[in-house]
């Protein structure tokens, strides 16, 4: 029984360490702050259209599920998934893909960087 408890505790510790490392890496590559990104996501009500892990509220079905977006090759099925492209997409989706279902949200570059950091931290 003790080995099960020890294994569970070790598993939790590894999970927490992995999540912290992912968040640190996401912050570094986007030059943003994941914690602030989560706040911005909620403030802009992104979860009304998207499923976004860790963000309370509606789990929208209009836009794509953003679970594991960091592991995808493409953004919006058209653009290479890298931090700079993600930030541009978040700031100007209609300029990048006119008629896209993704509306302009009036995000500042800082807000977009923070949101990208949050999205990339969810692996």
PASEBA-1860 file (N, C-alpha, C; in nm, 3 decimals):
! residues 123
1> XXXXXXXX> 0.082/-0.119/0.000/0.000/0.000/0.000/0.086/0.125/0.000 ~ 0.196/0.121/0.076/0.285/0.236/0.083/0.346/0.266/-0.053 ~ 0.377/0.161/-0.131/0.437/0.184/-0.263/0.337/0.250/-0.358 ~ 0.210/0.222/-0.343/0.107/0.287/-0.426/0.100/0.435/-0.392 ~ 0.102/0.466/-0.263/0.098/0.606/-0.220/0.224/0.679/-0.268 ~ 0.339/0.614/-0.252/0.464/0.676/-0.296/0.464/0.699/-0.446 ~ 0.414/0.601/-0.521/0.408/0.615/-0.667/0.312/0.727/-0.706 ~ 0.200/0.738/-0.636/0.104/0.844/-0.664/0.165/0.981/-0.637
9> XXXXXXXX> 0.232/0.994/-0.524/0.297/1.122/-0.490/0.405/1.154/-0.592 ~ 0.483/1.055/-0.630/0.588/1.077/-0.731/0.527/1.119/-0.864 ~ 0.416/1.056/-0.900/0.347/1.092/-1.024/0.296/1.234/-1.022 ~ 0.240/1.274/-0.911/0.190/1.412/-0.896/0.306/1.510/-0.905 ~ 0.416/1.478/-0.839/0.533/1.566/-0.843/0.587/1.581/-0.985 ~ 0.592/1.472/-1.059/0.638/1.477/-1.198/0.543/1.561/-1.282 ~ 0.413/1.542/-1.261/0.313/1.620/-1.335/0.330/1.770/-1.308 ~ 0.341/1.807/-1.182/0.356/1.949/-1.145/0.485/2.004/-1.205
17> XXXXXXXX> 0.593/1.929/-1.195/0.721/1.974/-1.251/0.711/1.992/-1.403 ~ 0.644/1.899/-1.470/0.627/1.908/-1.615/0.544/2.030/-1.653 ~ 0.435/2.055/-1.579/0.350/2.171/-1.607/0.427/2.301/-1.585 ~ 0.506/2.307/-1.478/0.584/2.428/-1.450/0.688/2.450/-1.561 ~ 0.751/2.343/-1.606/0.850/2.355/-1.713/0.784/2.401/-1.843 ~ 0.666/2.347/-1.873/0.594/2.388/-1.994/0.557/2.535/-1.987 ~ 0.511/2.580/-1.872/0.473/2.720/-1.855/0.595/2.811/-1.869 ~ 0.707/2.772/-1.808/0.829/2.851/-1.818/0.876/2.859/-1.963
25> XXXXXXXX> 0.873/2.747/-2.032/0.913/2.745/-2.173/0.818/2.829/-2.257 ~ 0.689/2.818/-2.233/0.590/2.896/-2.308/0.611/3.046/-2.286 ~ 0.637/3.085/-2.163/0.664/3.226/-2.135/0.786/3.274/-2.213 ~ 0.890/3.191/-2.216/1.014/3.230/-2.282/0.997/3.243/-2.433 ~ 0.927/3.149/-2.496/0.918/3.154/-2.642/0.823/3.261/-2.691 ~ 0.724/3.298/-2.611/0.628/3.400/-2.655/0.660/3.538/-2.599 ~ 0.756/3.544/-2.506/0.788/3.668/-2.436/0.664/3.724/-2.367 ~ 0.580/3.634/-2.317/0.459/3.672/-2.245/0.454/3.600/-2.112
33> XXXXXXXX> 0.340/3.612/-2.046/0.320/3.551/-1.915/0.190/3.471/-1.918 ~ 0.203/3.339/-1.902/0.088/3.251/-1.912/-0.022/3.286/-1.813 ~ 0.014/3.320/-1.690/-0.088/3.353/-1.589/-0.170/3.474/-1.633 ~ -0.104/3.572/-1.692/-0.177/3.689/-1.743/-0.259/3.653/-1.865 ~ -0.209/3.558/-1.944/-0.284/3.512/-2.061/-0.414/3.447/-2.023 ~ -0.412/3.369/-1.916/-0.536/3.304/-1.869/-0.638/3.410/-1.830 ~ -0.593/3.516/-1.765/-0.683/3.625/-1.725/-0.738/3.694/-1.849 ~ -0.653/3.719/-1.948/-0.697/3.785/-2.072/-0.797/3.698/-2.148
41> XXXXXXXX> -0.774/3.568/-2.151/-0.866/3.476/-2.218/-1.005/3.486/-2.155 ~ -1.010/3.485/-2.023/-1.139/3.497/-1.954/-1.201/3.634/-1.977 ~ -1.121/3.739/-1.975/-1.173/3.875/-1.994/-1.229/3.895/-2.134 ~ -1.168/3.832/-2.234/-1.215/3.843/-2.373/-1.321/3.739/-2.405 ~ -1.351/3.652/-2.306/-1.454/3.550/-2.320/-1.425/3.451/-2.434 ~ -1.299/3.418/-2.451/-1.259/3.326/-2.557/-1.325/3.189/-2.542 ~ -1.352/3.151/-2.418/-1.412/3.021/-2.391/-1.557/3.013/-2.439 ~ -1.615/3.123/-2.482/-1.750/3.119/-2.539/-1.749/3.043/-2.672
49> XXXXXXXX> -1.636/3.047/-2.742/-1.625/2.979/-2.872/-1.531/2.860/-2.869 ~ -1.436/2.858/-2.777/-1.332/2.755/-2.774/-1.334/2.677/-2.643 ~ -1.296/2.551/-2.651/-1.261/2.475/-2.531/-1.116/2.510/-2.501 ~ -1.092/2.561/-2.380/-0.958/2.602/-2.340/-0.930/2.542/-2.203 ~ -0.838/2.447/-2.193/-0.812/2.383/-2.064/-0.777/2.485/-1.956 ~ -0.838/2.466/-1.839/-0.806/2.549/-1.724/-0.881/2.680/-1.717 ~ -0.964/2.709/-1.816/-1.040/2.834/-1.816/-1.186/2.800/-1.787 ~ -1.236/2.853/-1.676/-1.373/2.824/-1.634/-1.472/2.898/-1.722
57> XXXXXXXX> -1.592/2.847/-1.725/-1.698/2.911/-1.802/-1.749/2.818/-1.910 ~ -1.815/2.877/-2.005/-1.868/2.799/-2.116/-1.756/2.727/-2.189 ~ -1.787/2.612/-2.239/-1.692/2.539/-2.323/-1.748/2.544/-2.464 ~ -1.710/2.645/-2.538/-1.767/2.671/-2.669/-1.738/2.562/-2.769 ~ -1.825/2.553/-2.867/-1.809/2.455/-2.973/-1.805/2.522/-3.110 ~ -1.803/2.654/-3.114/-1.801/2.726/-3.241/-1.661/2.722/-3.302 ~ -1.563/2.758/-3.222/-1.424/2.756/-3.267/-1.359/2.623/-3.231 ~ -1.238/2.601/-3.278/-1.171/2.475/-3.248/-1.135/2.461/-3.100
65> XXXXXXXX> -1.130/2.337/-3.057/-1.083/2.303/-2.924/-0.934/2.338/-2.918 ~ -0.894/2.417/-2.820/-0.755/2.461/-2.812/-0.671/2.376/-2.717 ~ -0.725/2.261/-2.677/-0.646/2.167/-2.599/-0.527/2.122/-2.684 ~ -0.410/2.126/-2.630/-0.288/2.081/-2.698/-0.257/2.159/-2.826 ~ -0.302/2.284/-2.835/-0.274/2.364/-2.955/-0.123/2.377/-2.976 ~ -0.046/2.371/-2.871/0.100/2.384/-2.882/0.163/2.270/-2.962 ~ 0.096/2.157/-2.969/0.153/2.041/-3.038/0.110/2.034/-3.185 ~ 0.024/2.123/-3.227/-0.026/2.120/-3.365/0.073/2.187/-3.461
73> XXXXXXXX> 0.073/2.139/-3.583/0.163/2.194/-3.685/0.111/2.326/-3.741 ~ -0.021/2.342/-3.742/-0.081/2.458/-3.808/-0.175/2.535/-3.715 ~ -0.189/2.664/-3.745/-0.287/2.751/-3.681/-0.395/2.778/-3.785 ~ -0.519/2.758/-3.748/-0.633/2.781/-3.837/-0.621/2.697/-3.965 ~ -0.547/2.589/-3.958/-0.533/2.500/-4.072/-0.454/2.558/-4.189 ~ -0.394/2.677/-4.171/-0.328/2.745/-4.283/-0.190/2.798/-4.253 ~ -0.161/2.826/-4.128/-0.039/2.897/-4.093/0.048/2.813/-4.000 ~ 0.179/2.819/-4.023/0.272/2.744/-3.938/0.254/2.784/-3.792
81> XXXXXXXX> 0.251/2.686/-3.705/0.231/2.712/-3.562/0.364/2.744/-3.496 ~ 0.390/2.872/-3.482/0.506/2.919/-3.407/0.462/3.043/-3.329 ~ 0.538/3.083/-3.229/0.493/3.194/-3.143/0.463/3.323/-3.218 ~ 0.548/3.363/-3.312/0.523/3.488/-3.383/0.394/3.483/-3.464 ~ 0.371/3.370/-3.531/0.248/3.356/-3.610/0.127/3.352/-3.518 ~ 0.138/3.281/-3.406/0.026/3.276/-3.312/-0.008/3.416/-3.261 ~ 0.091/3.494/-3.229/0.069/3.630/-3.178/0.001/3.715/-3.286 ~ 0.052/3.707/-3.410/-0.012/3.781/-3.520/-0.156/3.737/-3.539
89> XXXXXXXX> -0.179/3.605/-3.535/-0.313/3.550/-3.553/-0.407/3.603/-3.445 ~ -0.363/3.601/-3.323/-0.447/3.649/-3.213/-0.479/3.798/-3.228 ~ -0.385/3.875/-3.278/-0.405/4.019/-3.293/-0.489/4.054/-3.417 ~ -0.468/3.981/-3.527/-0.529/4.021/-3.655/-0.579/3.901/-3.736 ~ -0.671/3.823/-3.681/-0.716/3.704/-3.756/-0.782/3.738/-3.889 ~ -0.857/3.847/-3.894/-0.926/3.882/-4.019/-0.829/3.932/-4.126 ~ -0.721/3.995/-4.086/-0.621/4.038/-4.184/-0.547/3.917/-4.241 ~ -0.527/3.816/-4.158/-0.456/3.697/-4.203/-0.545/3.603/-4.282
97> XXXXXXXX> -0.673/3.597/-4.244/-0.767/3.506/-4.310/-0.904/3.573/-4.317 ~ -0.923/3.661/-4.416/-1.051/3.733/-4.427/-1.169/3.637/-4.431 ~ -1.271/3.670/-4.355/-1.390/3.587/-4.350/-1.381/3.472/-4.250 ~ -1.268/3.461/-4.184/-1.251/3.357/-4.082/-1.356/3.376/-3.973 ~ -1.391/3.268/-3.908/-1.484/3.276/-3.796/-1.423/3.340/-3.672 ~ -1.293/3.357/-3.673/-1.223/3.418/-3.558/-1.237/3.569/-3.568 ~ -1.309/3.630/-3.474/-1.329/3.775/-3.481/-1.208/3.852/-3.429 ~ -1.196/3.974/-3.474/-1.096/4.066/-3.418/-1.137/4.095/-3.274
105> XXXXXXXX> -1.043/4.088/-3.182/-1.072/4.113/-3.041/-1.008/4.242/-2.991 ~ -0.934/4.309/-3.077/-0.868/4.432/-3.035/-0.757/4.408/-2.935 ~ -0.689/4.294/-2.948/-0.582/4.260/-2.854/-0.458/4.344/-2.880 ~ -0.395/4.387/-2.772/-0.264/4.450/-2.783/-0.161/4.340/-2.805 ~ -0.041/4.379/-2.844/0.065/4.280/-2.861/0.095/4.210/-2.729 ~ 0.094/4.284/-2.621/0.121/4.224/-2.489/0.014/4.122/-2.454 ~ -0.113/4.155/-2.476/-0.221/4.060/-2.449/-0.205/3.935/-2.535 ~ -0.174/3.954/-2.663/-0.156/3.840/-2.753/-0.039/3.753/-2.709
113> XXXXXXXX> 0.070/3.814/-2.667/0.186/3.737/-2.619/0.148/3.656/-2.495 ~ 0.074/3.718/-2.404/0.034/3.649/-2.283/-0.062/3.533/-2.314 ~ -0.156/3.556/-2.403/-0.249/3.449/-2.441/-0.172/3.336/-2.510 ~ -0.080/3.369/-2.598/0.002/3.266/-2.663/0.080/3.187/-2.558 ~ 0.135/3.255/-2.460/0.208/3.185/-2.353/0.116/3.086/-2.282 ~ -0.007/3.127/-2.253/-0.100/3.036/-2.186/-0.133/2.917/-2.276 ~ -0.166/2.944/-2.401/-0.202/2.836/-2.492/-0.087/2.738/-2.511 ~ 0.035/2.789/-2.524/0.151/2.702/-2.543/0.189/2.629/-2.415
121> XXX> 0.143/2.675/-2.300/0.177/2.606/-2.174/0.087/2.486/-2.149 ~ -0.021/2.473/-2.223/-0.115/2.361/-2.206/-0.078/2.247/-2.299 ~ 0.013/2.164/-2.255/0.055/2.049/-2.335/0.015/1.922/-2.267
END
